[in-house]
């Protein structure tokens, strides 16, 4: 066999690499096309619309930054933002703390552990309409199961979904029951990655359960905490379904959140330009809060 046949030339190698590259681009092209038409284009088009007045049917009328100026002087926008932040402040700590506590309990070895894991995770598999319908029945004023037991114990039962005081806590309770299973599974996976030898060595040295939790469990879950907190804050800021189905933003706007305010402007009043402006300001708020959390938690992790 000649030297030329045994050792491919540089041109043939380059042609083979080019064919491989073209084959790879051909395989990923449909996914990039879908990404562009389903995400990139809508994002850019929404930004374009936010500088226009448009009611879907007519031709967009350029208005510059008028929509953004109107937004920052709109009291309903600010009340919706306040309600969104209130829901986030109430729900995130409960979802994280209870998810961790239940994960710690279900990480122990006992009979029926798998059954209890399934029970706690099951609500997360339900659709938003099913989960909220269940809690609308439970929170019903006169015949709801929760108010029935409150009256049995001599506690004044509130009209949960029609009270400006109790409507937001009712939505938080529903969200807690429905979505805690996600955090539970994440924490449980993190706990199972912590070597058991660390706990055994700590117990030999005389450490009690609190010391083990503080010095082994919490440091071992640091990265998990970072992920869960950031994802949970983003999810809570984007709340929509629970509010839309359970209270429709009422009573008197006490549970209207930003995502619902955006929906109303777009699909009730057909103010597409203004709704787009709300959406982009909302996006910036979420990005800023996420960035701040990432930096703070990253600094703590380095320390």
Backbone as CSV, one residue per row, in Angstrom:
resi,resn,N_x,N_y,N_z,CA_x,CA_y,CA_z,C_x,C_y,C_z
1,UNK,0.854,-1.192,0.000,0.000,0.000,0.000,0.884,1.234,0.000
2,UNK,0.564,2.180,-0.833,1.393,3.375,-0.956,1.222,4.276,0.248
3,UNK,2.189,5.174,0.432,2.159,6.114,1.539,0.950,7.044,1.438
4,UNK,0.600,7.422,0.181,-0.512,8.348,-0.023,-1.838,7.701,0.362
5,UNK,-1.968,6.370,0.067,-3.208,5.671,0.412,-3.299,5.435,1.907
6,UNK,-2.172,5.131,2.547,-2.184,4.828,3.980,-2.456,6.073,4.822
7,UNK,-1.984,7.217,4.390,-2.140,8.454,5.148,-2.993,9.427,4.350
8,UNK,-4.229,9.624,4.744,-5.109,10.540,4.011,-4.506,11.926,3.957
9,UNK,-4.743,12.592,2.844,-4.216,13.941,2.683,-4.977,14.922,3.558
10,UNK,-4.377,16.118,3.724,-5.031,17.149,4.517,-6.353,17.580,3.912
11,UNK,-6.444,17.595,2.554,-7.694,17.997,1.901,-8.830,17.037,2.210
12,UNK,-8.522,15.726,2.186,-9.575,14.739,2.461,-10.041,14.827,3.918
13,UNK,-9.124,15.095,4.825,-9.495,15.243,6.243,-10.406,16.455,6.419
14,UNK,-10.040,17.570,5.770,-10.865,18.770,5.884,-12.250,18.551,5.288
15,UNK,-12.311,17.808,4.162,-13.614,17.527,3.552,-14.474,16.650,4.467
16,UNK,-13.827,15.665,5.111,-14.574,14.793,6.030,-15.112,15.595,7.212
17,UNK,-14.273,16.479,7.745,-14.723,17.313,8.867,-15.863,18.239,8.444
18,UNK,-15.765,18.756,7.229,-16.810,19.646,6.729,-18.123,18.889,6.583
19,UNK,-18.059,17.634,6.063,-19.267,16.823,5.932,-19.881,16.545,7.302
20,UNK,-19.027,16.223,8.295,-19.527,15.974,9.646,-20.190,17.224,10.226
21,UNK,-19.559,18.373,9.993,-20.130,19.619,10.511,-21.474,19.916,9.862
22,UNK,-21.549,19.717,8.535,-22.811,19.968,7.842,-23.901,19.008,8.312
23,UNK,-23.519,17.759,8.562,-24.498,16.787,9.067,-25.017,17.226,10.437
24,UNK,-24.093,17.703,11.287,-24.506,18.169,12.605,-25.439,19.365,12.525
25,UNK,-25.111,20.312,11.653,-25.975,21.492,11.487,-27.345,21.091,10.956
26,UNK,-27.372,20.099,10.077,-28.653,19.648,9.533,-29.536,19.038,10.618
27,UNK,-28.910,18.321,11.559,-29.682,17.707,12.634,-30.239,18.750,13.606
28,UNK,-29.449,19.774,13.903,-29.902,20.760,14.900,-30.706,21.903,14.288
29,UNK,-30.727,22.009,12.960,-31.442,23.116,12.312,-32.926,23.163,12.677
30,UNK,-33.661,22.016,12.703,-35.084,22.101,13.083,-35.298,22.646,14.496
31,UNK,-34.406,22.302,15.411,-34.560,22.770,16.780,-34.262,24.261,16.890
32,UNK,-33.260,24.734,16.154,-32.970,26.160,16.149,-34.103,26.946,15.478
33,UNK,-34.688,26.360,14.439,-35.822,27.021,13.788,-37.005,27.133,14.741
34,UNK,-37.283,26.039,15.458,-38.370,26.069,16.437,-38.077,27.070,17.549
35,UNK,-36.820,27.105,18.006,-36.427,28.058,19.038,-36.631,29.490,18.573
36,UNK,-36.269,29.758,17.319,-36.402,31.121,16.797,-37.862,31.532,16.680
37,UNK,-38.697,30.686,16.080,-40.078,31.063,15.809,-40.963,30.993,17.054
38,UNK,-40.585,30.197,18.051,-41.406,30.057,19.245,-40.909,30.878,20.421
39,UNK,-39.649,31.351,20.391,-39.121,32.122,21.517,-38.480,33.434,21.092
40,UNK,-37.492,33.358,20.215,-36.742,34.568,19.862,-37.639,35.577,19.153
41,UNK,-38.357,35.127,18.110,-39.218,36.048,17.373,-40.320,36.651,18.250
42,UNK,-41.055,35.857,19.069,-42.059,36.473,19.938,-41.469,37.492,20.916
43,UNK,-40.262,37.216,21.426,-39.635,38.165,22.351,-39.340,39.488,21.648
44,UNK,-38.743,39.406,20.471,-38.417,40.627,19.729,-39.671,41.346,19.260
45,UNK,-40.667,40.584,18.817,-41.913,41.200,18.359,-42.655,41.860,19.522
46,UNK,-42.625,41.222,20.691,-43.256,41.822,21.861,-42.602,43.133,22.256
47,UNK,-41.275,43.166,22.160,-40.565,44.416,22.445,-40.965,45.501,21.451
48,UNK,-41.104,45.134,20.194,-41.534,46.083,19.166,-42.943,46.608,19.474
49,UNK,-43.843,45.715,19.837,-45.229,46.104,20.110,-45.324,47.008,21.340
50,UNK,-44.397,46.839,22.302,-44.469,47.639,23.527,-44.288,49.130,23.264
51,UNK,-43.782,49.491,22.093,-43.620,50.902,21.729,-44.754,51.382,20.818
52,UNK,-45.827,50.605,20.770,-46.958,50.934,19.897,-48.277,50.836,20.664
53,UNK,-49.282,51.461,20.091,-50.657,51.271,20.541,-51.311,50.323,19.554
54,UNK,-51.817,49.180,20.063,-52.333,48.164,19.150,-53.443,47.378,19.832
55,UNK,-54.538,47.158,19.116,-55.677,46.411,19.663,-55.885,45.079,18.952
56,UNK,-54.877,44.522,18.369,-54.858,43.243,17.637,-55.369,43.402,16.206
57,UNK,-56.512,44.064,16.028,-57.130,44.106,14.703,-56.553,45.194,13.814
58,UNK,-56.223,46.328,14.391,-55.748,47.438,13.583,-54.259,47.375,13.308
59,UNK,-53.747,48.451,12.758,-52.321,48.578,12.482,-51.640,49.200,13.701
60,UNK,-50.519,48.649,14.179,-49.832,49.239,15.339,-49.460,50.701,15.091
61,UNK,-49.767,51.542,16.071,-49.479,52.972,15.991,-48.323,53.295,16.932
62,UNK,-47.209,53.746,16.376,-46.018,54.017,17.179,-46.284,55.156,18.163
63,UNK,-45.972,54.896,19.447,-46.173,55.907,20.493,-44.912,56.141,21.317
64,UNK,-43.783,55.553,20.916,-42.546,55.747,21.665,-42.614,55.081,23.031
65,UNK,-42.182,55.821,24.061,-42.147,55.260,25.420,-43.409,55.589,26.206
66,UNK,-44.475,55.969,25.515,-45.704,56.362,26.201,-46.251,55.239,27.079
67,UNK,-46.206,54.007,26.574,-46.716,52.879,27.363,-45.927,52.708,28.658
68,UNK,-44.619,52.874,28.592,-43.786,52.736,29.789,-44.019,53.893,30.759
69,UNK,-44.197,55.092,30.220,-44.487,56.245,31.084,-45.820,56.057,31.789
70,UNK,-46.811,55.583,31.061,-48.126,55.346,31.647,-48.063,54.258,32.716
71,UNK,-47.260,53.234,32.436,-47.136,52.113,33.369,-46.619,52.579,34.728
72,UNK,-45.581,53.399,34.743,-44.972,53.813,35.998,-45.828,54.819,36.768
73,UNK,-46.875,55.343,36.124,-47.795,56.235,36.827,-49.139,55.562,37.091
74,UNK,-49.218,54.265,36.851,-50.453,53.500,37.002,-50.501,52.876,38.397
75,UNK,-51.451,53.293,39.210,-51.554,52.786,40.586,-51.909,51.303,40.615
76,UNK,-52.665,50.828,39.619,-53.039,49.407,39.582,-51.804,48.549,39.325
77,UNK,-50.904,49.048,38.469,-49.650,48.323,38.243,-48.872,48.172,39.544
78,UNK,-48.756,49.239,40.312,-47.977,49.187,41.556,-48.641,48.308,42.603
79,UNK,-49.978,48.343,42.665,-50.654,47.450,43.615,-50.496,45.994,43.201
80,UNK,-50.505,45.730,41.886,-50.292,44.360,41.404,-48.878,43.889,41.712
81,UNK,-47.904,44.792,41.553,-46.529,44.444,41.903,-46.401,44.168,43.397
82,UNK,-47.060,44.981,44.202,-47.016,44.766,45.651,-47.630,43.416,46.019
83,UNK,-48.760,43.066,45.406,-49.392,41.769,45.679,-48.494,40.615,45.240
84,UNK,-47.807,40.790,44.107,-46.894,39.752,43.626,-45.751,39.533,44.610
85,UNK,-45.173,40.629,45.094,-44.072,40.519,46.054,-44.559,39.961,47.385
86,UNK,-45.792,40.314,47.773,-46.353,39.778,49.022,-46.527,38.269,48.925
87,UNK,-47.079,37.802,47.805,-47.237,36.364,47.628,-45.889,35.658,47.649
88,UNK,-44.906,36.234,46.982,-43.561,35.639,46.943,-42.956,35.577,48.334
89,UNK,-43.091,36.668,49.099,-42.524,36.709,50.451,-43.201,35.712,51.379
90,UNK,-44.494,35.464,51.171,-45.215,34.519,52.026,-44.966,33.066,51.619
91,UNK,-44.925,32.808,50.319,-44.907,31.422,49.849,-43.511,30.806,49.815
92,UNK,-42.505,31.581,49.397,-41.174,31.000,49.192,-40.587,30.410,50.481
93,UNK,-40.555,31.146,51.615,-39.993,30.538,52.835,-40.736,29.278,53.265
94,UNK,-42.078,29.299,53.162,-42.852,28.121,53.568,-42.572,26.934,52.654
95,UNK,-42.530,27.175,51.358,-42.275,26.086,50.412,-40.903,25.468,50.614
96,UNK,-39.925,26.286,50.947,-38.563,25.777,51.125,-38.418,25.077,52.471
97,UNK,-38.881,25.717,53.540,-38.717,25.147,54.882,-39.512,23.847,55.028
98,UNK,-40.783,23.867,54.632,-41.597,22.655,54.762,-41.105,21.553,53.820
99,UNK,-40.663,21.940,52.622,-40.110,20.938,51.712,-38.896,20.260,52.304
100,UNK,-38.039,21.050,52.958,-36.843,20.479,53.581,-37.212,19.596,54.773
101,UNK,-38.138,20.048,55.613,-38.518,19.266,56.798,-39.146,17.930,56.404
102,UNK,-40.026,17.958,55.412,-40.652,16.708,54.962,-39.600,15.797,54.318
103,UNK,-38.670,16.385,53.562,-37.603,15.576,52.951,-36.741,14.919,54.024
104,UNK,-36.434,15.655,55.091,-35.651,15.076,56.190,-36.390,13.903,56.823
105,UNK,-37.706,14.062,56.999,-38.495,12.984,57.605,-38.554,11.763,56.684
106,UNK,-38.747,12.000,55.390,-38.889,10.898,54.448,-37.547,10.290,54.046
107,UNK,-36.451,10.915,54.463,-35.138,10.344,54.201,-34.757,9.295,55.239
108,UNK,-35.488,9.282,56.345,-35.245,8.273,57.369,-35.791,6.921,56.917
109,UNK,-35.277,5.861,57.496,-35.704,4.513,57.129,-36.864,4.075,58.033
110,UNK,-38.024,3.873,57.436,-39.186,3.372,58.188,-40.116,2.657,57.206
111,UNK,-40.998,1.861,57.754,-41.891,1.069,56.922,-42.906,1.983,56.227
112,UNK,-43.113,1.771,54.949,-44.060,2.576,54.183,-43.480,3.895,53.696
113,UNK,-42.166,4.027,53.742,-41.546,5.294,53.344,-41.877,5.641,51.894
114,UNK,-41.835,4.690,51.008,-42.111,4.956,49.593,-43.548,5.423,49.377
115,UNK,-44.465,4.870,50.162,-45.869,5.277,50.050,-46.028,6.737,50.452
116,UNK,-45.405,7.125,51.547,-45.509,8.507,52.008,-44.835,9.461,51.028
117,UNK,-43.751,9.034,50.423,-43.117,9.879,49.399,-44.079,10.126,48.241
118,UNK,-44.765,9.076,47.825,-45.743,9.232,46.752,-46.900,10.126,47.145
119,UNK,-47.366,10.006,48.387,-48.486,10.822,48.860,-48.121,12.302,48.841
120,UNK,-46.935,12.633,49.326,-46.541,14.040,49.385,-46.238,14.603,47.997
121,UNK,-45.772,13.758,47.072,-45.440,14.249,45.741,-46.656,14.287,44.817
122,UNK,-47.678,13.502,45.115,-48.830,13.359,44.213,-49.486,14.684,43.835
123,UNK,-49.733,15.629,44.763,-50.399,16.878,44.355,-49.672,17.620,43.248
124,UNK,-48.358,17.487,43.188,-47.589,18.194,42.154,-47.929,17.688,40.756
125,UNK,-48.471,16.486,40.662,-48.822,15.911,39.369,-50.173,16.407,38.870
126,UNK,-50.950,17.041,39.730,-52.269,17.528,39.340,-52.146,18.788,38.503
127,UNK,-53.112,18.998,37.639,-53.161,20.246,36.875,-53.609,21.377,37.798
128,UNK,-53.339,22.599,37.383,-53.686,23.754,38.195,-55.196,23.846,38.403
129,UNK,-55.974,23.490,37.403,-57.426,23.576,37.539,-57.953,22.585,38.572
130,UNK,-57.389,21.382,38.582,-57.825,20.370,39.555,-57.426,20.781,40.969
131,UNK,-56.170,21.208,41.133,-55.684,21.589,42.463,-56.476,22.753,43.040
132,UNK,-56.739,23.767,42.242,-57.471,24.925,42.752,-58.938,24.594,43.008
133,UNK,-59.540,23.741,42.180,-60.937,23.360,42.406,-61.086,22.633,43.732
134,UNK,-60.140,21.754,44.037,-60.166,21.053,45.331,-60.152,22.052,46.472
135,UNK,-59.289,23.059,46.381,-59.167,24.010,47.490,-60.297,25.034,47.517
136,UNK,-60.923,25.291,46.396,-62.128,26.127,46.417,-63.212,25.434,47.228
137,UNK,-63.345,24.122,47.056,-64.317,23.364,47.851,-63.923,23.353,49.331
138,UNK,-62.662,23.110,49.601,-62.219,23.040,50.991,-62.367,24.378,51.719
139,UNK,-62.193,25.479,50.997,-62.222,26.806,51.604,-63.579,27.477,51.500
140,UNK,-64.583,26.757,50.987,-65.909,27.340,50.861,-66.408,27.795,52.235
141,UNK,-67.069,28.934,52.275,-67.382,29.585,53.548,-68.312,28.768,54.433
142,UNK,-69.435,28.347,53.915,-70.454,27.688,54.753,-70.261,26.176,54.844
143,UNK,-69.854,25.551,53.744,-69.814,24.086,53.709,-68.411,23.520,53.512
144,UNK,-67.404,24.365,53.487,-66.049,23.884,53.289,-65.535,23.073,54.470
145,UNK,-64.714,22.079,54.177,-64.209,21.190,55.222,-63.336,21.932,56.228
146,UNK,-62.515,22.859,55.752,-61.625,23.585,56.658,-62.408,24.430,57.645
147,UNK,-63.406,25.171,57.164,-64.214,25.990,58.067,-65.060,25.140,59.007
148,UNK,-65.469,23.952,58.557,-66.227,23.052,59.433,-65.412,22.690,60.675
149,UNK,-64.160,22.298,60.468,-63.322,21.926,61.611,-62.935,23.134,62.456
150,UNK,-62.770,24.296,61.828,-62.499,25.504,62.613,-63.668,25.806,63.551
151,UNK,-64.892,25.663,63.069,-66.067,25.895,63.916,-66.180,24.837,65.003
152,UNK,-65.794,23.603,64.665,-65.842,22.540,65.674,-64.921,22.845,66.855
153,UNK,-63.811,23.520,66.606,-62.876,23.897,67.661,-63.156,25.292,68.222
154,UNK,-64.268,25.860,67.834,-64.652,27.153,68.383,-63.889,28.331,67.818
155,UNK,-63.333,28.174,66.630,-62.563,29.245,65.992,-63.422,29.900,64.924
156,UNK,-63.415,31.210,64.902,-64.189,31.943,63.905,-63.667,31.624,62.509
157,UNK,-64.547,31.118,61.658,-64.142,30.693,60.316,-64.248,31.865,59.345
158,UNK,-63.148,32.241,58.699,-63.198,33.371,57.756,-63.808,32.969,56.417
159,UNK,-64.292,33.955,55.713,-64.740,33.751,54.336,-63.510,33.905,53.453
160,UNK,-62.755,32.821,53.310,-61.408,32.864,52.780,-61.265,33.641,51.485
161,UNK,-62.015,33.262,50.473,-61.789,33.797,49.135,-62.507,35.113,48.879
162,UNK,-63.307,35.571,49.833,-64.007,36.845,49.684,-63.559,37.874,50.716
163,UNK,-62.434,37.611,51.341,-61.898,38.516,52.358,-60.585,39.108,51.872
164,UNK,-60.468,40.427,51.973,-59.199,41.064,51.570,-58.056,40.654,52.487
165,UNK,-58.375,40.168,53.693,-57.345,39.738,54.643,-56.902,38.313,54.378
166,UNK,-57.850,37.434,54.031,-57.557,36.007,53.972,-57.419,35.444,52.563
167,UNK,-57.754,36.207,51.538,-57.686,35.667,50.172,-56.263,35.308,49.776
168,UNK,-55.298,36.185,50.061,-53.908,35.888,49.701,-53.356,34.701,50.494
169,UNK,-53.573,34.620,51.830,-53.143,33.403,52.540,-53.782,32.131,51.992
170,UNK,-55.034,32.219,51.527,-55.689,31.041,50.951,-54.968,30.582,49.689
171,UNK,-54.549,31.534,48.869,-53.800,31.184,47.661,-52.441,30.602,48.026
172,UNK,-51.812,31.143,49.073,-50.522,30.614,49.527,-50.681,29.170,50.004
173,UNK,-51.741,28.893,50.774,-51.982,27.531,51.269,-52.174,26.564,50.102
174,UNK,-52.962,26.983,49.121,-53.193,26.141,47.942,-51.892,25.857,47.208
175,UNK,-51.080,26.896,47.015,-49.802,26.736,46.326,-48.864,25.836,47.105
176,UNK,-48.874,25.976,48.417,-48.020,25.153,49.272,-48.366,23.680,49.107
177,UNK,-49.661,23.366,49.160,-50.092,21.967,49.024,-49.793,21.431,47.633
178,UNK,-49.944,22.278,46.628,-49.828,21.828,45.245,-48.380,21.655,44.794
179,UNK,-47.473,22.549,45.176,-46.133,22.560,44.579,-45.006,22.149,45.521
180,UNK,-45.295,21.896,46.784,-44.222,21.542,47.700,-43.509,20.260,47.289
181,UNK,-44.205,19.373,46.573,-43.608,18.109,46.156,-42.370,18.275,45.302
182,UNK,-42.309,19.352,44.517,-41.122,19.591,43.686,-39.900,19.819,44.566
183,UNK,-40.008,20.730,45.533,-38.888,20.997,46.438,-38.540,19.767,47.261
184,UNK,-39.549,19.019,47.655,-39.338,17.800,48.427,-38.425,16.830,47.688
185,UNK,-38.713,16.603,46.406,-37.920,15.658,45.625,-36.490,16.165,45.453
186,UNK,-36.325,17.454,45.204,-34.989,18.020,45.020,-34.175,17.888,46.304
187,UNK,-34.784,18.238,47.445,-34.073,18.123,48.726,-33.760,16.663,49.053
188,UNK,-34.700,15.785,48.747,-34.490,14.364,49.028,-33.316,13.824,48.219
189,UNK,-33.221,14.224,46.974,-32.086,13.807,46.146,-30.772,14.344,46.715
190,UNK,-30.786,15.596,47.189,-29.588,16.175,47.779,-29.175,15.477,49.065
191,UNK,-30.149,15.114,49.885,-29.847,14.408,51.139,-29.219,13.049,50.877
192,UNK,-29.670,12.371,49.840,-29.149,11.048,49.550,-27.746,11.102,48.957
193,UNK,-27.316,12.296,48.529,-25.952,12.446,48.016,-24.941,12.735,49.119
194,UNK,-25.414,13.029,50.331,-24.499,13.290,51.446,-24.025,11.945,52.009
195,UNK,-22.723,11.684,52.056,-22.228,10.382,52.525,-22.656,10.085,53.964
196,UNK,-23.164,8.886,54.201,-23.594,8.474,55.528,-22.412,8.399,56.487
197,UNK,-21.219,8.194,55.959,-20.034,8.099,56.819,-19.797,9.384,57.608
198,UNK,-20.180,10.513,57.030,-20.012,11.785,57.741,-20.864,11.821,59.009
199,UNK,-22.099,11.324,58.911,-22.970,11.294,60.082,-22.456,10.302,61.116
200,UNK,-21.982,9.164,60.644,-21.454,8.154,61.576,-20.248,8.686,62.334
201,UNK,-19.353,9.353,61.618,-18.171,9.925,62.277,-18.567,11.012,63.275
202,UNK,-19.570,11.813,62.913,-20.020,12.876,63.813,-20.648,12.298,65.074
203,UNK,-21.442,11.221,64.928,-22.073,10.607,66.102,-21.023,9.969,67.012
204,UNK,-19.995,9.400,66.415,-18.917,8.826,67.231,-18.229,9.909,68.058
205,UNK,-18.112,11.110,67.471,-17.486,12.236,68.173,-18.431,12.920,69.154
206,UNK,-19.657,12.385,69.291,-20.595,12.924,70.271,-21.536,13.979,69.755
207,UNK,-21.659,14.147,68.439,-22.559,15.161,67.881,-24.009,14.708,68.023
208,UNK,-24.891,15.645,68.397,-26.320,15.344,68.487,-26.984,15.635,67.135
209,UNK,-28.266,15.318,66.973,-28.932,15.527,65.672,-28.862,16.967,65.179
210,UNK,-28.965,17.948,66.107,-28.894,19.340,65.678,-27.517,19.679,65.115
211,UNK,-26.468,19.189,65.775,-25.117,19.431,65.276,-24.916,18.802,63.896
212,UNK,-25.443,17.591,63.720,-25.335,16.923,62.413,-26.060,17.731,61.335
213,UNK,-27.247,18.224,61.681,-28.013,19.009,60.713,-27.290,20.300,60.361
214,UNK,-26.757,20.971,61.370,-26.141,22.276,61.149,-24.801,22.181,60.423
215,UNK,-23.997,21.198,60.789,-22.629,21.150,60.272,-22.421,20.169,59.118
216,UNK,-23.413,19.288,58.874,-23.265,18.331,57.775,-24.374,18.521,56.733
217,UNK,-25.634,18.489,57.195,-26.750,18.546,56.258,-26.819,19.881,55.524
218,UNK,-26.829,20.971,56.272,-26.952,22.286,55.624,-25.792,22.586,54.672
219,UNK,-24.532,22.365,55.078,-23.444,22.576,54.095,-23.549,21.649,52.889
220,UNK,-24.001,20.415,53.132,-24.124,19.474,52.022,-25.217,19.851,51.038
221,UNK,-26.202,20.645,51.491,-27.316,21.057,50.629,-27.149,22.483,50.106
222,UNK,-25.969,23.061,50.255,-25.794,24.473,49.893,-26.139,24.729,48.432
223,UNK,-25.636,23.902,47.543,-25.927,24.092,46.112,-27.397,23.818,45.809
224,UNK,-27.966,22.850,46.514,-29.392,22.563,46.332,-30.225,23.761,46.766
225,UNK,-29.873,24.365,47.893,-30.580,25.551,48.364,-30.511,26.663,47.317
226,UNK,-29.356,26.832,46.748,-29.181,27.889,45.751,-30.127,27.676,44.576
227,UNK,-30.196,26.462,44.088,-31.079,26.148,42.968,-32.546,26.310,43.352
228,UNK,-32.939,25.736,44.483,-34.345,25.740,44.881,-34.837,27.157,45.153
229,UNK,-34.050,27.955,45.855,-34.489,29.310,46.186,-34.691,30.131,44.921
230,UNK,-33.730,30.082,44.009,-33.854,30.874,42.788,-35.045,30.409,41.950
231,UNK,-35.198,29.104,41.766,-36.316,28.597,40.978,-37.647,28.890,41.642
232,UNK,-37.695,28.813,42.971,-38.948,29.044,43.670,-39.355,30.513,43.620
233,UNK,-38.389,31.408,43.738,-38.701,32.839,43.641,-39.243,33.165,42.251
234,UNK,-38.598,32.643,41.215,-39.071,32.894,39.849,-40.488,32.347,39.670
235,UNK,-40.736,31.133,40.141,-42.060,30.525,40.001,-43.119,31.315,40.753
236,UNK,-42.798,31.804,41.944,-43.770,32.563,42.735,-44.055,33.922,42.112
237,UNK,-43.041,34.551,41.544,-43.259,35.835,40.876,-44.174,35.681,39.668
238,UNK,-44.154,34.520,39.036,-44.948,34.302,37.826,-46.331,33.727,38.119
239,UNK,-46.768,33.707,39.356,-48.054,33.102,39.703,-49.185,33.683,38.849
240,UNK,-50.043,32.803,38.366,-51.195,33.256,37.587,-52.414,32.359,37.810
241,UNK,-52.249,31.056,37.567,-53.388,30.140,37.540,-54.202,30.125,38.821
242,UNK,-53.526,30.069,39.982,-54.242,30.029,41.252,-55.110,31.274,41.443
243,UNK,-54.541,32.422,41.138,-55.280,33.679,41.303,-56.437,33.752,40.316
244,UNK,-56.171,33.408,39.070,-57.200,33.525,38.036,-58.406,32.639,38.331
245,UNK,-58.168,31.427,38.815,-59.264,30.490,39.048,-59.938,30.733,40.396
246,UNK,-59.170,31.040,41.427,-59.727,31.094,42.776,-60.368,32.437,43.107
247,UNK,-59.765,33.536,42.692,-60.279,34.850,43.108,-60.470,35.832,41.967
248,UNK,-59.919,35.542,40.795,-59.945,36.461,39.653,-59.379,37.832,40.026
249,UNK,-58.412,37.833,40.943,-57.773,39.078,41.351,-58.444,39.788,42.497
250,UNK,-59.631,39.348,42.888,-60.376,39.996,43.971,-60.038,39.385,45.317
251,UNK,-60.729,39.822,46.343,-61.727,40.891,46.322,-61.079,42.275,46.299
252,UNK,-61.658,43.157,45.494,-61.200,44.551,45.387,-59.725,44.643,44.988
253,UNK,-59.283,43.721,44.133,-57.915,43.770,43.637,-56.856,43.355,44.636
254,UNK,-57.250,42.764,45.762,-56.274,42.431,46.811,-55.377,41.261,46.431
255,UNK,-55.764,40.475,45.410,-54.920,39.354,44.972,-54.518,39.484,43.503
256,UNK,-54.795,40.627,42.901,-54.374,40.816,41.512,-52.851,40.904,41.458
257,UNK,-52.225,40.003,40.723,-50.763,39.973,40.592,-50.384,40.479,39.203
258,UNK,-49.087,40.675,38.976,-48.637,41.283,37.731,-49.015,40.460,36.502
259,UNK,-48.879,39.152,36.599,-49.202,38.316,35.445,-50.683,38.421,35.090
260,UNK,-51.546,38.545,36.102,-52.972,38.691,35.831,-53.283,40.079,35.293
261,UNK,-52.594,41.091,35.806,-52.777,42.442,35.293,-52.386,42.505,33.817
262,UNK,-51.300,41.842,33.471,-50.880,41.770,32.066,-51.955,41.076,31.226
263,UNK,-52.490,39.972,31.730,-53.533,39.228,31.017,-54.769,40.096,30.806
264,UNK,-55.185,40.827,31.819,-56.360,41.689,31.695,-56.152,42.759,30.625
265,UNK,-54.990,43.394,30.652,-54.726,44.452,29.684,-54.704,43.914,28.254
266,UNK,-54.184,42.693,28.087,-54.046,42.128,26.749,-55.344,41.535,26.222
267,UNK,-56.042,40.737,27.043,-57.147,39.937,26.530,-58.523,40.361,27.036
268,UNK,-58.556,41.342,27.927,-59.843,41.918,28.327,-60.039,43.281,27.682
269,UNK,-59.000,44.112,27.734,-59.093,45.464,27.172,-58.375,45.585,25.822
270,UNK,-57.679,44.535,25.387,-56.993,44.501,24.092,-55.998,45.653,23.925
271,UNK,-55.300,45.976,25.001,-54.231,46.975,24.943,-52.905,46.232,24.824
272,UNK,-52.642,45.749,23.637,-51.497,44.876,23.442,-50.169,45.592,23.674
273,UNK,-50.072,46.841,23.252,-48.837,47.585,23.458,-48.553,47.798,24.928
274,UNK,-49.581,48.196,25.666,-49.411,48.419,27.105,-49.110,47.112,27.823
275,UNK,-49.809,46.031,27.434,-49.558,44.725,28.048,-48.127,44.267,27.784
276,UNK,-47.611,44.530,26.579,-46.231,44.165,26.271,-45.254,44.947,27.141
277,UNK,-45.543,46.221,27.371,-44.690,47.031,28.243,-44.696,46.471,29.660
278,UNK,-45.872,46.083,30.147,-45.959,45.462,31.469,-45.120,44.192,31.506
279,UNK,-45.210,43.392,30.450,-44.464,42.139,30.406,-42.960,42.352,30.437
280,UNK,-42.474,43.369,29.746,-41.024,43.591,29.720,-40.522,44.198,31.019
281,UNK,-41.319,45.048,31.644,-40.923,45.551,32.959,-40.926,44.406,33.976
282,UNK,-41.908,43.533,33.860,-41.978,42.354,34.726,-40.748,41.473,34.516
283,UNK,-40.346,41.290,33.266,-39.163,40.493,32.954,-37.914,41.096,33.588
284,UNK,-37.771,42.394,33.497,-36.607,43.068,34.083,-36.595,42.894,35.597
285,UNK,-37.762,42.996,36.234,-37.842,42.819,37.690,-37.396,41.415,38.081
286,UNK,-37.890,40.405,37.361,-37.519,39.016,37.654,-36.020,38.811,37.452
287,UNK,-35.461,39.372,36.393,-34.033,39.219,36.115,-33.187,39.888,37.190
288,UNK,-33.602,41.069,37.640,-32.846,41.770,38.683,-32.865,40.977,39.980
289,UNK,-34.045,40.499,40.386,-34.141,39.731,41.625,-33.343,38.437,41.530
290,UNK,-33.384,37.782,40.382,-32.620,36.548,40.193,-31.122,36.826,40.256
291,UNK,-30.688,37.907,39.613,-29.267,38.272,39.613,-28.787,38.587,41.031
292,UNK,-29.599,39.327,41.795,-29.222,39.672,43.174,-29.102,38.409,44.020
293,UNK,-30.081,37.499,43.894,-30.004,36.243,44.639,-28.768,35.450,44.263
294,UNK,-28.489,35.378,42.957,-27.338,34.606,42.478,-26.046,35.159,43.062
295,UNK,-25.916,36.479,43.059,-24.697,37.095,43.594,-24.577,36.886,45.097
296,UNK,-25.669,37.094,45.826,-25.627,36.947,47.284,-25.298,35.518,47.663
297,UNK,-25.978,34.560,47.067,-25.766,33.164,47.405,-24.411,32.676,46.913
298,UNK,-23.927,33.235,45.781,-22.597,32.879,45.319,-21.525,33.374,46.271
299,UNK,-21.707,34.597,46.816,-20.748,35.140,47.774,-20.731,34.325,49.062
300,UNK,-21.931,33.909,49.511,-21.998,33.081,50.727,-21.329,31.739,50.497
301,UNK,-21.496,31.180,49.289,-20.887,29.868,48.997,-19.364,29.971,48.985
302,UNK,-18.828,31.089,48.469,-17.365,31.267,48.451,-16.814,31.458,49.868
303,UNK,-17.622,32.112,50.742,-17.198,32.293,52.117,-17.175,30.962,52.877
